[in-house]
Amino acid sequence: MIEWAVILLLFLAVLVLFYKYSRIQGRIEQKAREIFESWRLREREDLENWKEQELKRLSDEKAKILFETWRQEEEGNIRTDAIKRSQSVTRGKVTECLIPYFPDFPYNPKDARFLGTPVDLIVFDGLSDADEVQNVVFVEIKTGKAANLSRRERAVRECIKAGRVQYFIIHQSFDETANQLRDMGMN
């Protein structure tokens, strides 16, 4: 009977060990699943982050390539346009200086004085022929398609049209004594 008791005891020990083994194996499998799931989620996030970074890098690279292509294509156009504009401005400046010598200029070229800004020419009509000025004419010359007056040019035109034009003489003496006398009111 002792033998049966030992066998029963051994059988119970095996059952307890099998039960504990099953529980430990279940916990190990659960822990392994948790670790695997955690790893899988990290890998998925890492992969998504990598994809996102790679897409961002590729889109940035594509944008740089497209911009560089556009810049190279447009640089020629911009340079050509700048040259055309520069030539137009130069042509206009030369024309402003030479217009008094054109055959359809209505005044004697000797009577014209070039200012450039805010008006191009002042014509003292009749000055060269008889030393008698008939008119003082302000002339603005426009070349090209956009023949509009600038804000400053319009202001000068309106001032002249309104008759707000004056003439006065400034006497400047470089003689120090005369300046001192004038300052004291004695001259």
TIDRENLO-507744 format. One line per field, with one value per atom (N, C-alpha, C): atom name; residue in three letters; x, y, z. Coordinates in Angstrom, 3 decimals, always signed. Layout:
a c(CA / ...)
r c(ALA / ...)
X c(X / ...)
Y c(Y / ...)
Z c(Z / ...)
***
This chain:
a c(N / CA / C / N / CA / C / N / CA / C / N / CA / C / N / CA / C / N / CA / C / N / CA / C / N / CA / C / N / CA / C / N / CA / C / N / CA / C / N / CA / C / N / CA / C / N / CA / C / N / CA / C / N / CA / C / N / CA / C / N / CA / C / N / CA / C / N / CA / C / N / CA / C / N / CA / C / N / CA / C / N / CA / C / N / CA / C / N / CA / C / N / CA / C / N / CA / C / N / CA / C / N / CA / C / N / CA / C / N / CA / C / N / CA / C / N / CA / C / N / CA / C / N / CA / C / N / CA / C / N / CA / C / N / CA / C / N / CA / C / N / CA / C / N / CA / C / N / CA / C / N / CA / C / N / CA / C / N / CA / C / N / CA / C / N / CA / C / N / CA / C / N / CA / C / N / CA / C / N / CA / C / N / CA / C / N / CA / C / N / CA / C / N / CA / C / N / CA / C / N / CA / C / N / CA / C / N / CA / C / N / CA / C / N / CA / C / N / CA / C / N / CA / C / N / CA / C / N / CA / C / N / CA / C / N / CA / C / N / CA / C / N / CA / C / N / CA / C / N / CA / C / N / CA / C / N / CA / C / N / CA / C / N / CA / C / N / CA / C / N / CA / C / N / CA / C / N / CA / C / N / CA / C / N / CA / C / N / CA / C / N / CA / C / N / CA / C / N / CA / C / N / CA / C / N / CA / C / N / CA / C / N / CA / C / N / CA / C / N / CA / C / N / CA / C / N / CA / C / N / CA / C / N / CA / C / N / CA / C / N / CA / C / N / CA / C / N / CA / C / N / CA / C / N / CA / C / N / CA / C / N / CA / C / N / CA / C / N / CA / C / N / CA / C / N / CA / C / N / CA / C / N / CA / C / N / CA / C / N / CA / C / N / CA / C / N / CA / C / N / CA / C / N / CA / C / N / CA / C / N / CA / C / N / CA / C / N / CA / C / N / CA / C / N / CA / C / N / CA / C / N / CA / C / N / CA / C / N / CA / C / N / CA / C / N / CA / C / N / CA / C / N / CA / C / N / CA / C / N / CA / C / N / CA / C / N / CA / C / N / CA / C / N / CA / C / N / CA / C / N / CA / C / N / CA / C / N / CA / C / N / CA / C / N / CA / C / N / CA / C / N / CA / C / N / CA / C / N / CA / C / N / CA / C / N / CA / C / N / CA / C / N / CA / C / N / CA / C / N / CA / C / N / CA / C / N / CA / C / N / CA / C / N / CA / C / N / CA / C / N / CA / C / N / CA / C / N / CA / C / N / CA / C / N / CA / C / N / CA / C / N / CA / C / N / CA / C / N / CA / C / N / CA / C / N / CA / C / N / CA / C / N / CA / C / N / CA / C / N / CA / C / N / CA / C / N / CA / C / N / CA / C / N / CA / C / N / CA / C / N / CA / C / N / CA / C / N / CA / C / N / CA / C / N / CA / C / N / CA / C / N / CA / C / N / CA / C / N / CA / C / N / CA / C)
r c(MET / MET / MET / ILE / ILE / ILE / GLU / GLU / GLU / TRP / TRP / TRP / ALA / ALA / ALA / VAL / VAL / VAL / ILE / ILE / ILE / LEU / LEU / LEU / LEU / LEU / LEU / LEU / LEU / LEU / PHE / PHE / PHE / LEU / LEU / LEU / ALA / ALA / ALA / VAL / VAL / VAL / LEU / LEU / LEU / VAL / VAL / VAL / LEU / LEU / LEU / PHE / PHE / PHE / TYR / TYR / TYR / LYS / LYS / LYS / TYR / TYR / TYR / SER / SER / SER / ARG / ARG / ARG / ILE / ILE / ILE / GLN / GLN / GLN / GLY / GLY / GLY / ARG / ARG / ARG / ILE / ILE / ILE / GLU / GLU / GLU / GLN / GLN / GLN / LYS / LYS / LYS / ALA / ALA / ALA / ARG / ARG / ARG / GLU / GLU / GLU / ILE / ILE / ILE / PHE / PHE / PHE / GLU / GLU / GLU / SER / SER / SER / TRP / TRP / TRP / ARG / ARG / ARG / LEU / LEU / LEU / ARG / ARG / ARG / GLU / GLU / GLU / ARG / ARG / ARG / GLU / GLU / GLU / ASP / ASP / ASP / LEU / LEU / LEU / GLU / GLU / GLU / ASN / ASN / ASN / TRP / TRP / TRP / LYS / LYS / LYS / GLU / GLU / GLU / GLN / GLN / GLN / GLU / GLU / GLU / LEU / LEU / LEU / LYS / LYS / LYS / ARG / ARG / ARG / LEU / LEU / LEU / SER / SER / SER / ASP / ASP / ASP / GLU / GLU / GLU / LYS / LYS / LYS / ALA / ALA / ALA / LYS / LYS / LYS / ILE / ILE / ILE / LEU / LEU / LEU / PHE / PHE / PHE / GLU / GLU / GLU / THR / THR / THR / TRP / TRP / TRP / ARG / ARG / ARG / GLN / GLN / GLN / GLU / GLU / GLU / GLU / GLU / GLU / GLU / GLU / GLU / GLY / GLY / GLY / ASN / ASN / ASN / ILE / ILE / ILE / ARG / ARG / ARG / THR / THR / THR / ASP / ASP / ASP / ALA / ALA / ALA / ILE / ILE / ILE / LYS / LYS / LYS / ARG / ARG / ARG / SER / SER / SER / GLN / GLN / GLN / SER / SER / SER / VAL / VAL / VAL / THR / THR / THR / ARG / ARG / ARG / GLY / GLY / GLY / LYS / LYS / LYS / VAL / VAL / VAL / THR / THR / THR / GLU / GLU / GLU / CYS / CYS / CYS / LEU / LEU / LEU / ILE / ILE / ILE / PRO / PRO / PRO / TYR / TYR / TYR / PHE / PHE / PHE / PRO / PRO / PRO / ASP / ASP / ASP / PHE / PHE / PHE / PRO / PRO / PRO / TYR / TYR / TYR / ASN / ASN / ASN / PRO / PRO / PRO / LYS / LYS / LYS / ASP / ASP / ASP / ALA / ALA / ALA / ARG / ARG / ARG / PHE / PHE / PHE / LEU / LEU / LEU / GLY / GLY / GLY / THR / THR / THR / PRO / PRO / PRO / VAL / VAL / VAL / ASP / ASP / ASP / LEU / LEU / LEU / ILE / ILE / ILE / VAL / VAL / VAL / PHE / PHE / PHE / ASP / ASP / ASP / GLY / GLY / GLY / LEU / LEU / LEU / SER / SER / SER / ASP / ASP / ASP / ALA / ALA / ALA / ASP / ASP / ASP / GLU / GLU / GLU / VAL / VAL / VAL / GLN / GLN / GLN / ASN / ASN / ASN / VAL / VAL / VAL / VAL / VAL / VAL / PHE / PHE / PHE / VAL / VAL / VAL / GLU / GLU / GLU / ILE / ILE / ILE / LYS / LYS / LYS / THR / THR / THR / GLY / GLY / GLY / LYS / LYS / LYS / ALA / ALA / ALA / ALA / ALA / ALA / ASN / ASN / ASN / LEU / LEU / LEU / SER / SER / SER / ARG / ARG / ARG / ARG / ARG / ARG / GLU / GLU / GLU / ARG / ARG / ARG / ALA / ALA / ALA / VAL / VAL / VAL / ARG / ARG / ARG / GLU / GLU / GLU / CYS / CYS / CYS / ILE / ILE / ILE / LYS / LYS / LYS / ALA / ALA / ALA / GLY / GLY / GLY / ARG / ARG / ARG / VAL / VAL / VAL / GLN / GLN / GLN / TYR / TYR / TYR / PHE / PHE / PHE / ILE / ILE / ILE / ILE / ILE / ILE / HIS / HIS / HIS / GLN / GLN / GLN / SER / SER / SER / PHE / PHE / PHE / ASP / ASP / ASP / GLU / GLU / GLU / THR / THR / THR / ALA / ALA / ALA / ASN / ASN / ASN / GLN / GLN / GLN / LEU / LEU / LEU / ARG / ARG / ARG / ASP / ASP / ASP / MET / MET / MET / GLY / GLY / GLY / MET / MET / MET / ASN / ASN / ASN)
X c(+0.743 / +0.000 / +0.820 / +1.839 / +2.762 / +3.145 / +3.225 / +3.611 / +2.524 / +1.269 / +0.179 / +0.109 / +0.407 / +0.403 / +1.501 / +2.660 / +3.779 / +3.405 / +2.794 / +2.407 / +1.351 / +0.394 / -0.635 / -0.023 / +0.889 / +1.576 / +2.376 / +3.046 / +3.817 / +2.870 / +1.738 / +0.767 / +0.221 / -0.088 / -0.573 / +0.523 / +1.745 / +2.865 / +3.004 / +2.840 / +2.928 / +1.772 / +0.581 / -0.567 / -0.347 / +0.136 / +0.405 / +1.472 / +2.517 / +3.579 / +3.041 / +2.196 / +1.612 / +0.712 / -0.061 / -0.931 / -0.094 / +0.945 / +1.813 / +2.525 / +2.962 / +3.615 / +2.662 / +1.416 / +0.411 / +0.174 / +0.049 / -0.158 / +1.042 / +2.238 / +3.463 / +3.573 / +3.268 / +3.324 / +2.305 / +1.112 / +0.093 / +0.581 / +1.202 / +1.736 / +2.868 / +3.706 / +4.824 / +4.289 / +3.291 / +2.709 / +2.041 / +1.325 / +0.691 / +1.748 / +2.790 / +3.874 / +4.549 / +4.768 / +5.377 / +4.473 / +3.141 / +2.205 / +2.274 / +2.309 / +2.386 / +3.679 / +4.776 / +6.070 / +6.036 / +5.466 / +5.377 / +4.505 / +3.332 / +2.427 / +3.099 / +3.768 / +4.480 / +5.548 / +6.304 / +7.344 / +6.705 / +5.586 / +4.915 / +4.398 / +3.813 / +3.334 / +4.483 / +5.586 / +6.769 / +7.311 / +7.383 / +7.870 / +6.940 / +5.642 / +4.673 / +4.822 / +4.927 / +5.118 / +6.429 / +7.494 / +8.787 / +8.684 / +7.992 / +7.822 / +6.997 / +5.912 / +5.091 / +5.877 / +6.644 / +7.500 / +8.526 / +9.115 / +10.109 / +9.458 / +8.252 / +7.535 / +7.223 / +6.738 / +6.395 / +7.633 / +8.733 / +9.970 / +10.470 / +10.361 / +10.816 / +9.943 / +8.619 / +7.725 / +8.030 / +8.259 / +8.601 / +9.907 / +10.897 / +12.189 / +12.033 / +11.262 / +11.048 / +10.281 / +9.256 / +8.488 / +9.356 / +10.186 / +11.107 / +12.090 / +12.599 / +13.550 / +12.888 / +11.654 / +10.931 / +10.655 / +10.257 / +9.993 / +11.261 / +12.398 / +13.666 / +13.993 / +13.782 / +14.066 / +13.139 / +11.838 / +10.884 / +11.216 / +11.577 / +11.938 / +13.186 / +14.177 / +15.423 / +15.160 / +14.322 / +13.964 / +13.253 / +12.267 / +11.535 / +12.490 / +13.388 / +14.325 / +15.220 / +15.720 / +16.591 / +15.830 / +14.570 / +13.773 / +13.426 / +13.053 / +12.613 / +13.768 / +14.936 / +16.071 / +16.380 / +16.327 / +16.552 / +15.502 / +14.240 / +13.156 / +13.326 / +13.679 / +13.866 / +15.016 / +16.107 / +17.261 / +16.900 / +16.199 / +15.790 / +14.886 / +13.923 / +13.024 / +13.798 / +14.755 / +15.547 / +16.356 / +16.910 / +17.681 / +16.769 / +15.588 / +14.637 / +14.240 / +13.952 / +13.567 / +14.720 / +15.916 / +17.083 / +17.297 / +17.144 / +17.288 / +16.211 / +14.989 / +13.900 / +14.199 / +14.669 / +14.985 / +16.115 / +17.157 / +18.285 / +17.820 / +17.020 / +16.503 / +15.682 / +14.858 / +14.052 / +14.909 / +15.955 / +16.851 / +17.562 / +18.031 / +18.704 / +17.723 / +16.506 / +15.481 / +15.177 / +15.076 / +14.801 / +15.864 / +17.095 / +18.187 / +18.198 / +17.824 / +17.945 / +16.669 / +15.549 / +14.279 / +14.287 / +14.996 / +15.004 / +15.597 / +16.365 / +17.002 / +16.195 / +15.065 / +14.199 / +13.470 / +13.190 / +12.574 / +11.183 / +10.437 / +9.080 / +9.033 / +10.179 / +10.202 / +9.788 / +8.756 / +8.173 / +8.978 / +10.076 / +10.843 / +12.279 / +12.971 / +14.373 / +15.171 / +15.976 / +16.744 / +17.661 / +18.085 / +18.955 / +18.210 / +16.896 / +16.088 / +15.785 / +16.057 / +15.704 / +16.848 / +16.503 / +17.465 / +16.989 / +17.873 / +17.527 / +17.656 / +16.598 / +16.635 / +16.660 / +15.805 / +15.732 / +14.679 / +14.656 / +13.652 / +13.375 / +12.216 / +10.941 / +10.299 / +10.834 / +10.413 / +11.650 / +11.449 / +12.604 / +13.267 / +12.469 / +13.032 / +12.303 / +13.030 / +12.418 / +12.826 / +11.853 / +12.105 / +11.847 / +12.849 / +12.723 / +12.503 / +11.269 / +10.905 / +11.263 / +12.149 / +12.553 / +13.855 / +14.427 / +15.643 / +16.830 / +17.030 / +18.211 / +18.076 / +16.854 / +16.663 / +16.750 / +16.049 / +15.963 / +16.236 / +16.739 / +16.922 / +15.632 / +14.530 / +13.236 / +12.416 / +12.166 / +11.463 / +9.966 / +9.349 / +7.908 / +7.142 / +7.666 / +7.036 / +8.121 / +7.795 / +8.607 / +7.744 / +8.258 / +7.471 / +8.150 / +7.392 / +7.885 / +7.480 / +8.449 / +8.188 / +8.532 / +7.577 / +7.807 / +7.734 / +8.727 / +8.802 / +8.528 / +7.627 / +7.299 / +7.549 / +8.226 / +8.453 / +7.875 / +7.634 / +7.132 / +5.624 / +5.130 / +3.690 / +3.036 / +3.709 / +3.131 / +3.548 / +2.752 / +3.085 / +2.371 / +2.210 / +1.536 / +2.531 / +2.057 / +2.906 / +3.032 / +4.207 / +4.377 / +3.661 / +3.570 / +2.900 / +3.599 / +4.922 / +5.690 / +5.490 / +5.477 / +5.283 / +3.891 / +2.887 / +1.529 / +1.462 / +2.175 / +2.183 / +2.800 / +3.887 / +4.512 / +3.555 / +2.931 / +1.981 / +0.850 / +0.269 / -0.828 / -0.371 / +0.828 / +1.371 / +1.515 / +2.035 / +2.212 / +0.854 / -0.086 / -1.426 / -2.130 / -1.885 / -2.526 / -1.828 / -0.722 / -0.020 / +0.848 / +1.139 / +1.982 / +3.448 / +3.858 / +5.227 / +5.778 / +6.997 / +7.618 / +8.994 / +9.482 / +10.835 / +11.459 / +12.618 / +13.313 / +14.811 / +15.546 / +16.998 / +17.627 / +18.658 / +19.450 / +20.801 / +21.166 / +22.487 / +23.390 / +24.447 / +25.408 / +26.734 / +27.237 / +28.543 / +29.521 / +30.648 / +31.670 / +32.615 / +32.313 / +33.072 / +32.567 / +33.434 / +33.036 / +32.504 / +33.077 / +32.626 / +31.207 / +30.906 / +29.562 / +28.545 / +28.907 / +28.010 / +27.747 / +28.776 / +28.598 / +27.708 / +27.916 / +27.091 / +25.637 / +25.429 / +24.060 / +23.400 / +24.162 / +23.618 / +23.199 / +23.911 / +23.573 / +22.499 / +22.114 / +21.071 / +21.593 / +22.877 / +23.453 / +23.670 / +23.444 / +23.716 / +22.450)
Y c(-1.159 / +0.000 / +1.280 / +1.235 / +2.363 / +2.660 / +1.631 / +1.834 / +2.596 / +2.173 / +2.897 / +4.342 / +4.572 / +5.934 / +6.760 / +6.143 / +6.856 / +7.132 / +6.136 / +6.321 / +7.412 / +7.365 / +8.394 / +9.748 / +9.783 / +11.026 / +11.519 / +10.629 / +10.989 / +11.451 / +10.752 / +11.124 / +12.526 / +12.780 / +14.104 / +15.162 / +14.821 / +15.758 / +16.043 / +14.988 / +15.176 / +16.049 / +15.793 / +16.620 / +18.077 / +18.310 / +19.682 / +20.314 / +19.554 / +20.079 / +20.356 / +19.455 / +19.660 / +20.898 / +21.059 / +22.226 / +23.501 / +23.527 / +24.699 / +24.932 / +23.863 / +23.977 / +24.590 / +24.158 / +24.686 / +26.164 / +26.527 / +27.938 / +28.774 / +28.308 / +29.039 / +29.133 / +28.040 / +28.047 / +29.046 / +29.118 / +30.090 / +31.521 / +31.753 / +33.100 / +33.445 / +32.471 / +32.698 / +33.002 / +32.241 / +32.492 / +33.867 / +34.228 / +35.541 / +36.642 / +36.489 / +37.485 / +37.559 / +36.401 / +36.374 / +37.097 / +36.873 / +37.580 / +39.082 / +39.485 / +40.914 / +41.528 / +40.839 / +41.336 / +41.411 / +40.342 / +40.328 / +41.471 / +41.684 / +42.765 / +44.124 / +44.291 / +45.546 / +45.782 / +44.749 / +44.840 / +45.142 / +44.444 / +44.627 / +46.064 / +46.605 / +47.986 / +48.971 / +48.747 / +49.622 / +49.559 / +48.346 / +48.180 / +48.866 / +48.731 / +49.376 / +50.906 / +51.446 / +52.885 / +53.332 / +52.546 / +52.884 / +52.866 / +51.858 / +51.758 / +52.922 / +53.277 / +54.414 / +55.712 / +55.884 / +57.078 / +57.119 / +55.977 / +55.922 / +56.271 / +55.687 / +55.990 / +57.481 / +58.029 / +59.455 / +60.310 / +59.971 / +60.722 / +60.562 / +59.362 / +59.106 / +59.871 / +59.860 / +60.620 / +62.111 / +62.607 / +64.026 / +64.337 / +63.480 / +63.690 / +63.679 / +62.698 / +62.611 / +63.814 / +64.267 / +65.430 / +66.689 / +66.826 / +67.971 / +67.929 / +66.738 / +66.576 / +66.901 / +66.421 / +66.694 / +68.198 / +68.836 / +70.276 / +71.043 / +70.636 / +71.302 / +71.129 / +69.930 / +69.669 / +70.494 / +70.514 / +71.304 / +72.793 / +73.296 / +74.708 / +75.019 / +74.166 / +74.392 / +74.372 / +73.461 / +73.401 / +74.676 / +75.098 / +76.332 / +77.524 / +77.609 / +78.731 / +78.786 / +77.635 / +77.605 / +78.006 / +77.549 / +77.907 / +79.394 / +79.912 / +81.299 / +82.287 / +81.845 / +82.761 / +83.406 / +82.629 / +83.173 / +84.204 / +83.893 / +84.841 / +86.124 / +85.976 / +87.143 / +88.000 / +87.353 / +88.106 / +88.810 / +88.112 / +88.712 / +89.914 / +89.753 / +90.852 / +92.030 / +91.749 / +92.822 / +93.566 / +92.830 / +93.470 / +94.343 / +93.829 / +94.618 / +95.894 / +95.758 / +96.940 / +97.938 / +97.437 / +98.315 / +99.033 / +98.293 / +98.907 / +99.957 / +99.686 / +100.649 / +101.927 / +101.771 / +102.935 / +103.737 / +103.036 / +103.718 / +104.429 / +103.744 / +104.345 / +105.589 / +105.511 / +106.657 / +107.825 / +107.559 / +108.631 / +109.304 / +108.513 / +109.067 / +109.891 / +109.380 / +110.100 / +111.438 / +111.467 / +112.719 / +113.776 / +113.347 / +114.296 / +114.736 / +113.837 / +114.122 / +114.688 / +114.626 / +115.028 / +116.459 / +117.403 / +118.755 / +118.807 / +117.810 / +117.798 / +117.008 / +116.460 / +115.761 / +116.787 / +116.443 / +117.426 / +117.887 / +117.075 / +117.494 / +118.202 / +118.514 / +119.271 / +120.711 / +121.236 / +122.524 / +123.767 / +123.597 / +124.758 / +124.661 / +125.779 / +125.815 / +125.008 / +124.046 / +123.239 / +124.072 / +125.246 / +126.107 / +126.698 / +126.734 / +127.292 / +126.263 / +124.999 / +123.920 / +123.638 / +123.440 / +123.075 / +121.764 / +120.811 / +119.497 / +119.529 / +119.122 / +118.978 / +117.496 / +116.719 / +115.285 / +114.950 / +115.670 / +115.413 / +116.708 / +117.030 / +116.347 / +116.566 / +117.490 / +117.601 / +117.389 / +116.963 / +116.651 / +117.899 / +118.822 / +120.006 / +121.262 / +122.362 / +123.681 / +124.391 / +124.920 / +125.620 / +127.107 / +127.919 / +129.375 / +129.828 / +129.759 / +129.979 / +131.399 / +131.491 / +132.773 / +133.312 / +132.704 / +133.218 / +133.261 / +132.253 / +132.194 / +133.079 / +133.333 / +134.119 / +135.613 / +136.117 / +137.561 / +137.986 / +137.094 / +137.374 / +137.885 / +137.488 / +137.867 / +136.593 / +136.242 / +134.997 / +135.216 / +134.402 / +134.480 / +133.672 / +132.500 / +131.583 / +130.787 / +130.353 / +129.353 / +128.096 / +127.022 / +125.811 / +124.662 / +123.985 / +122.797 / +121.599 / +120.737 / +119.608 / +118.306 / +117.396 / +116.038 / +115.089 / +114.270 / +113.352 / +111.946 / +111.265 / +109.884 / +108.992 / +107.900 / +106.896 / +105.587 / +104.671 / +103.359 / +103.331 / +102.187 / +101.948 / +102.638 / +102.634 / +103.228 / +104.693 / +105.564 / +106.982 / +107.765 / +107.203 / +107.871 / +108.704 / +109.832 / +110.670 / +110.056 / +110.241 / +109.785 / +110.761 / +110.419 / +111.274 / +112.633 / +112.641 / +113.887 / +114.714 / +114.041 / +114.756 / +115.383 / +114.676 / +115.236 / +116.445 / +116.375 / +117.496 / +118.735 / +118.561 / +119.693 / +120.256 / +119.378 / +119.818 / +120.635 / +120.168 / +120.873 / +122.224 / +122.287 / +123.540 / +124.568 / +124.138 / +125.030 / +125.472 / +124.541 / +124.876 / +125.875 / +125.769 / +126.662 / +128.026 / +128.173 / +129.458 / +129.721 / +128.688 / +128.872 / +128.779 / +129.749 / +129.800 / +131.166 / +131.185 / +132.444 / +132.573 / +133.808 / +134.096 / +135.012 / +134.669 / +135.581 / +135.397 / +136.384 / +136.437 / +136.271 / +135.492 / +135.347 / +135.991 / +136.968 / +137.596 / +136.955 / +136.409 / +135.804 / +136.499 / +137.068 / +137.719 / +136.865 / +136.704 / +135.928 / +136.846 / +138.121 / +139.109 / +139.106 / +138.830 / +138.678 / +139.981 / +141.101 / +142.389 / +142.680 / +142.397 / +142.653 / +141.768 / +140.537 / +139.643 / +140.165 / +140.662 / +141.180 / +142.412 / +143.307 / +144.509 / +144.141 / +143.181 / +142.773 / +142.150 / +141.355 / +140.744 / +141.782 / +142.900 / +143.970 / +144.888 / +144.678 / +145.485 / +146.792 / +146.928 / +148.166 / +148.170 / +147.114 / +147.077 / +147.102)
Z c(+0.000 / +0.000 / +0.000 / +0.563 / +0.513 / -0.927 / -1.630 / -3.022 / -3.759 / -3.382 / -4.057 / -3.573 / -2.365 / -1.817 / -2.467 / -2.661 / -3.312 / -4.764 / -5.401 / -6.804 / -6.876 / -5.932 / -5.930 / -5.651 / -4.721 / -4.410 / -5.611 / -6.269 / -7.466 / -8.575 / -8.688 / -9.710 / -9.428 / -8.149 / -7.777 / -8.020 / -7.738 / -7.957 / -9.440 / -10.260 / -11.709 / -12.162 / -11.627 / -12.003 / -11.598 / -10.402 / -9.942 / -10.830 / -11.114 / -11.980 / -13.390 / -13.896 / -15.228 / -15.221 / -14.128 / -14.021 / -13.989 / -13.148 / -13.064 / -14.386 / -15.029 / -16.334 / -17.349 / -17.338 / -18.268 / -17.999 / -16.730 / -16.391 / -16.796 / -16.510 / -16.874 / -18.387 / -19.064 / -20.530 / -21.074 / -20.507 / -20.928 / -20.703 / -19.528 / -19.252 / -20.204 / -20.457 / -21.383 / -22.779 / -23.223 / -24.538 / -24.574 / -23.476 / -23.404 / -23.444 / -22.672 / -22.637 / -23.999 / -24.635 / -25.966 / -26.966 / -26.867 / -27.758 / -27.530 / -26.250 / -25.920 / -26.470 / -26.263 / -26.771 / -28.285 / -28.903 / -30.367 / -30.864 / -30.244 / -30.644 / -30.467 / -29.337 / -29.088 / -30.169 / -30.468 / -31.516 / -32.871 / -33.161 / -34.442 / -34.577 / -33.503 / -33.543 / -33.716 / -32.995 / -33.152 / -34.565 / -35.101 / -36.471 / -37.465 / -37.249 / -38.142 / -38.058 / -36.826 / -36.655 / -37.297 / -37.056 / -37.664 / -39.183 / -39.701 / -41.151 / -41.674 / -40.960 / -41.382 / -41.289 / -40.204 / -40.082 / -41.200 / -41.491 / -42.564 / -43.893 / -44.120 / -45.368 / -45.440 / -44.311 / -44.277 / -44.530 / -43.873 / -44.087 / -45.515 / -46.029 / -47.400 / -48.402 / -48.180 / -49.051 / -48.974 / -47.758 / -47.588 / -48.301 / -48.124 / -48.774 / -50.293 / -50.791 / -52.240 / -52.772 / -52.023 / -52.493 / -52.446 / -51.408 / -51.348 / -52.511 / -52.773 / -53.875 / -55.215 / -55.385 / -56.629 / -56.766 / -55.655 / -55.683 / -56.056 / -55.504 / -55.843 / -57.315 / -57.815 / -59.236 / -60.120 / -59.773 / -60.561 / -60.505 / -59.318 / -59.192 / -60.009 / -59.909 / -60.652 / -62.155 / -62.600 / -64.023 / -64.438 / -63.622 / -63.920 / -63.942 / -62.946 / -62.857 / -64.084 / -64.505 / -65.681 / -66.940 / -67.052 / -68.229 / -68.218 / -67.061 / -66.959 / -66.891 / -66.475 / -66.361 / -67.712 / -68.755 / -70.096 / -70.455 / -70.149 / -70.419 / -69.615 / -68.354 / -67.488 / -68.004 / -68.362 / -68.891 / -70.194 / -71.073 / -72.347 / -72.093 / -71.171 / -70.844 / -70.246 / -69.363 / -68.751 / -69.813 / -70.763 / -71.840 / -72.687 / -73.022 / -73.817 / -73.084 / -71.794 / -71.014 / -70.942 / -70.731 / -70.663 / -71.989 / -73.069 / -74.388 / -74.606 / -74.163 / -74.298 / -73.531 / -72.299 / -71.474 / -72.116 / -72.562 / -73.200 / -74.466 / -75.272 / -76.499 / -76.168 / -75.115 / -74.696 / -74.255 / -73.472 / -72.996 / -74.175 / -75.117 / -76.287 / -77.111 / -77.276 / -78.041 / -77.385 / -76.050 / -75.343 / -75.641 / -75.741 / -76.019 / -77.481 / -78.375 / -79.811 / -80.437 / -79.766 / -80.376 / -80.907 / -80.284 / -80.856 / -82.270 / -82.647 / -83.967 / -84.995 / -84.591 / -85.536 / -86.399 / -87.651 / -88.557 / -88.131 / -87.393 / -87.023 / -85.668 / -85.057 / -83.801 / -84.114 / -83.466 / -83.884 / -83.485 / -82.769 / -82.304 / -82.828 / -82.763 / -83.153 / -82.118 / -82.538 / -81.582 / -80.690 / -81.176 / -80.367 / -79.177 / -79.252 / -78.167 / -77.071 / -77.338 / -76.403 / -75.438 / -74.177 / -73.142 / -72.492 / -72.431 / -71.885 / -70.360 / -69.658 / -68.204 / -67.811 / -68.420 / -68.115 / -67.094 / -65.975 / -64.953 / -64.208 / -63.799 / -63.946 / -65.309 / -66.130 / -67.527 / -68.373 / -69.621 / -70.454 / -71.030 / -71.550 / -72.207 / -71.763 / -71.774 / -71.696 / -72.977 / -73.676 / -74.931 / -74.701 / -74.994 / -74.940 / -76.377 / -76.822 / -78.223 / -78.667 / -79.681 / -80.250 / -79.692 / -78.681 / -78.038 / -78.991 / -79.790 / -80.654 / -81.893 / -82.347 / -83.561 / -83.291 / -82.303 / -82.133 / -80.702 / -79.885 / -78.464 / -77.819 / -78.389 / -77.853 / -77.674 / -76.439 / -76.135 / -76.306 / -77.178 / -77.425 / -76.373 / -76.082 / -75.130 / -74.416 / -73.223 / -72.531 / -72.503 / -73.112 / -73.281 / -72.535 / -71.698 / -71.003 / -71.841 / -72.176 / -73.070 / -72.345 / -72.331 / -71.815 / -72.997 / -73.177 / -74.316 / -73.814 / -74.483 / -74.130 / -75.333 / -75.104 / -76.147 / -75.658 / -76.542 / -76.145 / -76.029 / -75.580 / -75.527 / -74.337 / -73.204 / -71.992 / -71.924 / -72.515 / -72.581 / -71.490 / -70.335 / -69.230 / -68.443 / -67.937 / -67.101 / -65.716 / -65.123 / -63.745 / -62.815 / -61.565 / -60.582 / -60.505 / -60.501 / -60.440 / -61.714 / -62.858 / -64.123 / -64.184 / -63.694 / -63.658 / -62.732 / -61.605 / -60.648 / -61.298 / -62.045 / -62.734 / -63.784 / -64.558 / -65.589 / -64.968 / -63.869 / -63.221 / -62.666 / -62.141 / -61.610 / -62.737 / -63.881 / -65.029 / -65.561 / -65.699 / -66.197 / -65.270 / -63.977 / -63.012 / -62.971 / -63.694 / -63.735 / -62.515 / -61.743 / -60.562 / -60.972 / -61.826 / -62.340 / -61.967 / -61.464 / -61.053 / -61.674 / -61.618 / -62.081 / -61.038 / -60.555 / -59.667 / -59.838 / -59.358 / -59.521 / -58.149 / -58.100 / -56.884 / -57.166 / -56.379 / -56.493 / -55.461 / -55.898 / -54.988 / -55.190 / -54.136 / -54.199 / -53.423 / -53.980 / -53.284 / -52.528 / -52.562 / -51.819 / -50.385 / -49.425 / -48.033 / -47.452 / -47.840 / -47.326 / -47.790 / -49.054 / -49.563 / -48.850 / -48.565 / -47.836 / -46.429 / -45.761 / -44.404 / -44.411 / -45.404 / -45.488 / -45.770 / -46.668 / -46.990 / -45.754 / -45.002 / -43.799 / -42.773 / -42.740 / -41.780 / -42.352 / -43.601 / -44.210 / -44.772 / -44.994 / -45.471 / -46.970 / -47.626 / -49.061 / -49.856)
***
